[in-house]
Amino acid sequence: MRRDDFPLLQQQMNDHPLAYLDNAATTQKPQQVLDALHTYYTRYNANVHRGVYALAAEATDRYEASRAKVAKFLNAPSAQQILFTKGTTEAINLVAMGMILPFLRVGDEIVVTGAEHHSNLIPWQRIAKLGGATLKFIPLKADGTLDLDAARKLIHHRTRAIAVAQISNVLGTEHPIQELAAIAKEKNAVLVVDAAQSVPHGPVDVQQLGCDFLAFSGHKAYGPTGIGVLYGKPELLEKMEPLQYGGEMIDKVELHTATYKEAPWKFEAGTPPIAEAIALGEAVDYLQDIGMEAIHAHTKALTEYAYEQLQAVDGLTIYGPPPAQRGGLIAFNLGNVHAHDIATVLDSRGIAVRAGHHCCQPLMRWLGVSSTVRASFGLYNTRAEIDRLAAALREAKEVFGV
């Protein structure tokens, strides 16, 4: 699917055609995103929201146009509900520290899952400690799906926030966000969705999901690094406190006091990642030109095929649910061989995968392993690359005598 649009994919790795299967960590960038970065710096490099000269006006217009593109992409009612951040991690920290912590009381509770990426766990650990709250966990079923019955019992009137990934970055589990949103609304809790693994692979509609906040990273969605998005409901953004203070986020400043702009600008102090935000808008254009439904169908079909091919490798253990309940990634181990050793063998065959704990150490302990190999798929991956992966794993079996 439009593989020729990605310059990096045209190279070889270790004398083999590159099979890039680490898209859950970061995606490659199409030429139009790379062009957008270059054009900003060579044609209209200026700060936004400040100058009245032509370069500054163009930079501001394009920066705010990208915000509007992202709002449309997520079906947010207003562009003012879209905050630009450095990435998912900063976005979640902003909600935790600026929205939840100021209103926490001793005895309140925060609910997450044991499958969360550290960026959707550690911020909640921190504010629970600062605010005297208790951190609770929705249990996982044996197949890695959430136990919704347990969640309904766990979430009650003292629950202040529920934080969950839409798709697990290890198990690939697609979590029931709409059901959790209904539970959160009933208990007057705030639902925060980590959509880093879902936004690049299929339609994400914040109104349909019913979440209060949703975060994703540009670099996982075919955009540049250093840019992310936080969507929030307007009444919550109005209450939320900024984490950074200084230029650009202010309305009026006296020697001892200051008032702030309205959202989203009160959360974007200083010079924002202008080029990155504009290039993210180009990534959104690129994805919508292909069609998110088409991307979702491609990723689903590829994941199903990979699941079948990897299941056929003797001695290989796949973690997480079957393809019907899974996003575009598969984590596995081969016998008792360390994940890093498997990844090294695959690298020698030109296949790039991720190996380690994937910033999910509690989940690794739940699985009873120290690490896994993870193959994750993007819109440019092919069945031929999956065939190469399966063949290389069979070769690894011979290398390690598994």
DRENVOBA-533821 format. One record per residue (C-alpha): residue number from 0; x, y, z. Coordinates in nm, 3 decimals, decimal comma. Example, Ala and Ser with C-alpha at 12.3 -4.5 7.8 and 13.67 -1.06 7.14 Angstrom:
REM DRENVOBA-533821
 pos      px      py      pz
   0   1,230  -0,450   0,780
   1   1,367  -0,106   0,714
This chain:
REM DRENVOBA-533821
 pos      px      py      pz
   0   0,000   0,000   0,000
   1   0,186   0,307  -0,138
   2   0,521   0,174  -0,018
   3   0,709   0,389  -0,269
   4   0,601   0,701  -0,076
   5   0,847   0,615   0,204
   6   1,213   0,689   0,116
   7   1,363   0,502   0,411
   8   1,199   0,177   0,306
   9   1,389   0,176  -0,023
  10   1,719   0,089   0,145
  11   1,872  -0,245   0,240
  12   1,966  -0,364   0,588
  13   2,247  -0,615   0,631
  14   2,240  -0,688   0,257
  15   1,869  -0,770   0,262
  16   1,566  -0,562   0,159
  17   1,447  -0,381   0,471
  18   1,137  -0,530   0,636
  19   1,045  -0,269   0,894
  20   0,820  -0,433   1,154
  21   0,862  -0,195   1,448
  22   0,573   0,039   1,374
  23   0,441   0,031   1,731
  24   0,761   0,209   1,834
  25   0,760   0,459   1,546
  26   0,644   0,466   1,187
  27   0,835   0,572   0,878
  28   0,747   0,902   0,712
  29   0,602   0,958   0,365
  30   0,774   1,204   0,135
  31   0,508   1,472   0,179
  32   0,572   1,482   0,557
  33   0,946   1,514   0,497
  34   0,878   1,787   0,240
  35   0,662   1,977   0,488
  36   0,947   1,994   0,740
  37   1,191   2,109   0,475
  38   0,952   2,368   0,333
  39   0,883   2,524   0,671
  40   1,251   2,580   0,745
  41   1,342   2,696   0,395
  42   1,038   2,905   0,301
  43   0,847   3,047   0,597
  44   1,043   2,979   0,917
  45   0,897   3,221   1,173
  46   0,739   3,208   1,515
  47   0,363   3,172   1,543
  48   0,098   3,396   1,699
  49   0,343   3,686   1,735
  50   0,459   3,855   1,417
  51   0,246   4,057   1,176
  52   0,484   4,013   0,883
  53   0,404   3,769   0,601
  54   0,630   3,480   0,708
  55   0,487   3,481   1,060
  56   0,132   3,499   0,930
  57   0,190   3,201   0,702
  58   0,349   2,997   0,982
  59   0,059   3,079   1,214
  60  -0,202   2,997   0,951
  61  -0,043   2,660   0,871
  62   0,009   2,575   1,239
  63  -0,356   2,642   1,322
  64  -0,469   2,470   1,002
  65  -0,299   2,155   1,128
  66  -0,493   2,181   1,452
  67  -0,814   2,196   1,250
  68  -0,704   1,894   1,043
  69  -0,642   1,689   1,359
  70  -0,980   1,791   1,501
  71  -1,152   1,670   1,186
  72  -0,942   1,353   1,186
  73  -1,062   1,266   1,537
  74  -1,414   1,405   1,479
  75  -1,365   1,652   1,763
  76  -1,643   1,913   1,771
  77  -1,395   2,203   1,777
  78  -1,030   2,267   1,693
  79  -1,003   2,438   2,033
  80  -1,032   2,093   2,191
  81  -0,700   1,992   2,029
  82  -0,382   2,065   2,226
  83  -0,039   2,015   2,073
  84   0,207   1,840   2,306
  85   0,542   1,665   2,266
  86   0,367   1,328   2,252
  87   0,138   1,088   2,432
  88   0,354   1,088   2,745
  89   0,336   1,465   2,793
  90  -0,036   1,465   2,715
  91  -0,113   1,207   2,984
  92   0,106   1,388   3,235
  93  -0,079   1,708   3,157
  94  -0,415   1,547   3,235
  95  -0,285   1,375   3,548
  96  -0,113   1,679   3,696
  97  -0,338   1,953   3,563
  98  -0,683   1,797   3,570
  99  -0,692   1,514   3,824
 100  -0,437   1,601   4,095
 101  -0,580   1,946   4,182
 102  -0,916   1,787   4,266
 103  -0,794   1,469   4,439
 104  -0,890   1,406   4,799
 105  -0,755   1,146   5,039
 106  -0,944   0,823   4,978
 107  -1,015   0,891   4,612
 108  -0,925   0,624   4,358
 109  -0,765   0,608   4,015
 110  -0,829   0,302   3,798
 111  -0,593   0,173   3,529
 112  -0,508  -0,171   3,390
 113  -0,208  -0,393   3,444
 114  -0,136  -0,383   3,070
 115  -0,055  -0,012   3,046
 116   0,257   0,139   2,895
 117   0,465   0,306   3,166
 118   0,360   0,646   3,030
 119   0,001   0,562   3,127
 120   0,097   0,418   3,465
 121   0,373   0,620   3,627
 122   0,191   0,958   3,608
 123  -0,102   0,801   3,792
 124   0,131   0,643   4,049
 125   0,280   0,986   4,109
 126  -0,041   1,181   4,157
 127  -0,195   0,904   4,369
 128   0,100   0,944   4,604
 129   0,080   1,325   4,601
 130  -0,297   1,335   4,648
 131  -0,343   1,051   4,894
 132  -0,541   0,846   4,643
 133  -0,540   0,471   4,582
 134  -0,439   0,317   4,250
 135  -0,652   0,020   4,145
 136  -0,626  -0,213   3,847
 137  -0,885  -0,366   3,618
 138  -0,779  -0,733   3,599
 139  -0,696  -0,910   3,275
 140  -0,852  -1,234   3,165
 141  -0,625  -1,521   3,065
 142  -0,631  -1,413   2,699
 143  -0,525  -1,056   2,782
 144  -0,869  -0,894   2,743
 145  -1,013  -0,675   3,019
 146  -1,252  -0,821   3,274
 147  -1,539  -0,574   3,233
 148  -1,749  -0,736   3,505
 149  -1,465  -0,677   3,749
 150  -1,430  -0,321   3,618
 151  -1,794  -0,245   3,695
 152  -1,741  -0,357   4,054
 153  -1,410  -0,172   4,085
 154  -1,525   0,167   3,957
 155  -1,746   0,357   4,202
 156  -1,828   0,704   4,335
 157  -1,474   0,763   4,468
 158  -1,315   0,688   4,129
 159  -1,178   1,012   3,988
 160  -1,004   0,888   3,673
 161  -0,992   0,578   3,455
 162  -0,691   0,552   3,224
 163  -0,659   0,284   2,957
 164  -0,493   0,226   2,622
 165  -0,729   0,173   2,331
 166  -0,488  -0,094   2,203
 167  -0,225  -0,261   2,420
 168   0,128  -0,206   2,287
 169   0,225  -0,564   2,386
 170  -0,084  -0,784   2,375
 171  -0,248  -0,597   2,089
 172  -0,577  -0,618   2,278
 173  -0,846  -0,379   2,158
 174  -1,002  -0,253   2,479
 175  -1,376  -0,172   2,509
 176  -1,352   0,206   2,532
 177  -1,720   0,280   2,473
 178  -1,823   0,045   2,755
 179  -1,567   0,202   2,989
 180  -1,690   0,548   2,890
 181  -2,043   0,452   2,990
 182  -1,920   0,324   3,326
 183  -1,711   0,639   3,379
 184  -2,004   0,866   3,299
 185  -2,232   0,680   3,539
 186  -1,978   0,721   3,822
 187  -1,877   1,077   3,727
 188  -1,518   0,973   3,660
 189  -1,287   1,108   3,390
 190  -1,190   0,861   3,116
 191  -0,842   0,911   2,967
 192  -0,756   0,711   2,654
 193  -0,403   0,638   2,534
 194  -0,460   0,609   2,159
 195  -0,094   0,589   2,055
 196  -0,144   0,241   1,903
 197  -0,492   0,295   1,760
 198  -0,491   0,630   1,581
 199  -0,247   0,518   1,306
 200  -0,439   0,202   1,220
 201  -0,807   0,284   1,189
 202  -1,082   0,543   1,240
 203  -1,085   0,702   1,586
 204  -1,394   0,908   1,664
 205  -1,378   1,078   2,004
 206  -1,748   1,154   2,005
 207  -1,837   0,794   1,930
 208  -1,595   0,666   2,194
 209  -1,736   0,899   2,457
 210  -1,398   0,957   2,624
 211  -1,310   1,274   2,815
 212  -0,948   1,290   2,701
 213  -0,756   1,111   2,424
 214  -0,385   1,130   2,347
 215  -0,165   1,013   2,063
 216   0,187   1,070   1,927
 217   0,258   1,206   1,581
 218   0,560   0,987   1,517
 219   0,351   0,669   1,549
 220   0,103   0,810   1,294
 221   0,350   0,869   1,007
 222   0,432   1,218   1,134
 223   0,751   1,357   1,290
 224   0,884   1,309   1,640
 225   0,837   1,578   1,905
 226   0,467   1,638   1,838
 227   0,161   1,485   1,998
 228  -0,205   1,559   2,052
 229  -0,435   1,580   2,349
 230  -0,809   1,599   2,284
 231  -1,026   1,709   2,575
 232  -1,386   1,799   2,642
 233  -1,423   2,179   2,666
 234  -1,566   2,191   3,017
 235  -1,269   1,990   3,143
 236  -1,011   2,193   2,951
 237  -1,158   2,503   3,113
 238  -1,100   2,356   3,459
 239  -0,759   2,203   3,382
 240  -0,448   2,383   3,499
 241  -0,147   2,429   3,271
 242   0,184   2,267   3,359
 243   0,404   2,525   3,190
 244   0,387   2,899   3,237
 245   0,542   3,181   3,037
 246   0,505   3,345   2,701
 247   0,218   3,282   2,461
 248  -0,016   3,122   2,715
 249  -0,099   3,448   2,889
 250  -0,378   3,700   2,849
 251  -0,275   3,981   3,085
 252   0,029   4,001   3,313
 253   0,085   4,227   3,614
 254   0,388   4,219   3,843
 255   0,221   3,982   4,089
 256  -0,061   3,823   3,891
 257  -0,147   3,691   3,547
 258  -0,447   3,563   3,358
 259  -0,432   3,300   3,087
 260  -0,567   3,249   2,740
 261  -0,842   2,999   2,678
 262  -0,774   2,645   2,562
 263  -0,584   2,524   2,371
 264  -0,336   2,812   2,385
 265  -0,311   2,829   2,764
 266  -0,147   2,485   2,749
 267   0,110   2,575   2,481
 268   0,356   2,802   2,661
 269   0,664   2,920   2,476
 270   0,752   2,843   2,117
 271   0,564   2,529   2,014
 272   0,693   2,257   1,779
 273   0,582   2,452   1,473
 274   0,740   2,251   1,193
 275   0,638   1,927   1,360
 276   0,276   2,036   1,402
 277   0,254   2,144   1,038
 278   0,411   1,815   0,925
 279   0,164   1,624   1,144
 280  -0,113   1,796   0,950
 281   0,046   1,660   0,632
 282   0,054   1,310   0,785
 283  -0,317   1,341   0,863
 284  -0,381   1,448   0,504
 285  -0,183   1,148   0,381
 286  -0,377   0,902   0,598
 287  -0,713   1,047   0,503
 288  -0,621   1,040   0,135
 289  -0,571   0,663   0,164
 290  -0,870   0,626   0,396
 291  -0,860   0,506   0,754
 292  -1,107   0,226   0,680
 293  -0,877   0,097   0,406
 294  -0,576   0,119   0,638
 295  -0,768  -0,064   0,909
 296  -0,869  -0,342   0,668
 297  -0,509  -0,378   0,545
 298  -0,367  -0,393   0,898
 299  -0,631  -0,642   1,013
 300  -0,571  -0,873   0,719
 301  -0,196  -0,855   0,767
 302  -0,226  -0,925   1,141
 303  -0,449  -1,228   1,077
 304  -0,201  -1,361   0,823
 305   0,094  -1,305   1,056
 306  -0,088  -1,473   1,343
 307  -0,147  -1,782   1,127
 308   0,212  -1,794   1,002
 309   0,367  -1,749   1,345
 310   0,136  -2,005   1,503
 311   0,278  -2,256   1,259
 312   0,632  -2,207   1,394
 313   0,698  -2,489   1,642
 314   0,798  -2,371   1,988
 315   0,674  -2,015   1,938
 316   0,442  -1,863   2,200
 317   0,211  -1,575   2,103
 318   0,081  -1,348   2,379
 319  -0,262  -1,188   2,376
 320  -0,600  -1,253   2,216
 321  -0,681  -1,393   1,870
 322  -0,680  -1,160   1,566
 323  -1,047  -1,067   1,597
 324  -0,972  -0,884   1,923
 325  -0,626  -0,760   1,832
 326  -0,468  -0,453   1,676
 327  -0,176  -0,457   1,435
 328   0,097  -0,618   1,643
 329   0,206  -0,956   1,775
 330   0,436  -1,018   2,072
 331   0,595  -1,360   2,103
 332   0,885  -1,568   2,231
 333   1,062  -1,862   2,072
 334   1,126  -2,137   2,325
 335   1,353  -2,015   2,604
 336   1,571  -1,802   2,375
 337   1,607  -1,442   2,493
 338   1,407  -1,192   2,290
 339   1,719  -0,985   2,216
 340   1,890  -1,287   2,061
 341   1,593  -1,353   1,835
 342   1,581  -0,987   1,732
 343   1,953  -0,999   1,650
 344   1,906  -1,298   1,420
 345   1,612  -1,126   1,250
 346   1,817  -0,809   1,208
 347   2,085  -1,008   1,025
 348   1,810  -1,104   0,775
 349   1,703  -0,742   0,726
 350   1,398  -0,766   0,955
 351   1,356  -0,490   1,213
 352   1,150  -0,586   1,521
 353   1,143  -0,469   1,881
 354   1,266  -0,685   2,170
 355   1,243  -0,610   2,542
 356   0,978  -0,527   2,800
 357   0,822  -0,257   2,576
 358   0,784  -0,018   2,872
 359   0,539  -0,265   3,028
 360   0,729  -0,433   3,312
 361   0,420  -0,515   3,526
 362   0,263  -0,682   3,223
 363   0,580  -0,883   3,160
 364   0,559  -1,013   3,516
 365   0,192  -1,103   3,462
 366   0,296  -1,298   3,152
 367   0,576  -1,466   3,345
 368   0,853  -1,347   3,112
 369   1,124  -1,082   3,121
 370   1,080  -0,972   2,762
 371   0,917  -1,053   2,429
 372   0,981  -1,002   2,060
 373   0,724  -0,772   1,899
 374   0,640  -0,744   1,531
 375   0,410  -0,453   1,453
 376   0,260  -0,362   1,120
 377   0,204  -0,046   0,922
 378   0,022   0,049   0,607
 379   0,331  -0,025   0,393
 380   0,397  -0,379   0,519
 381   0,327  -0,684   0,302
 382   0,254  -1,055   0,326
 383   0,595  -1,121   0,170
 384   0,756  -0,956   0,472
 385   0,552  -1,179   0,704
 386   0,673  -1,481   0,508
 387   1,031  -1,361   0,555
 388   0,968  -1,320   0,929
 389   0,833  -1,674   0,966
 390   1,119  -1,820   0,760
 391   1,378  -1,630   0,966
 392   1,223  -1,757   1,289
 393   1,254  -2,113   1,163
 394   1,619  -2,041   1,088
 395   1,657  -1,904   1,441
 396   1,523  -2,234   1,574
 397   1,812  -2,408   1,401
 398   2,066  -2,151   1,521
 399   1,963  -2,188   1,885
 400   1,867  -2,556   1,874
 401   1,514  -2,494   1,994
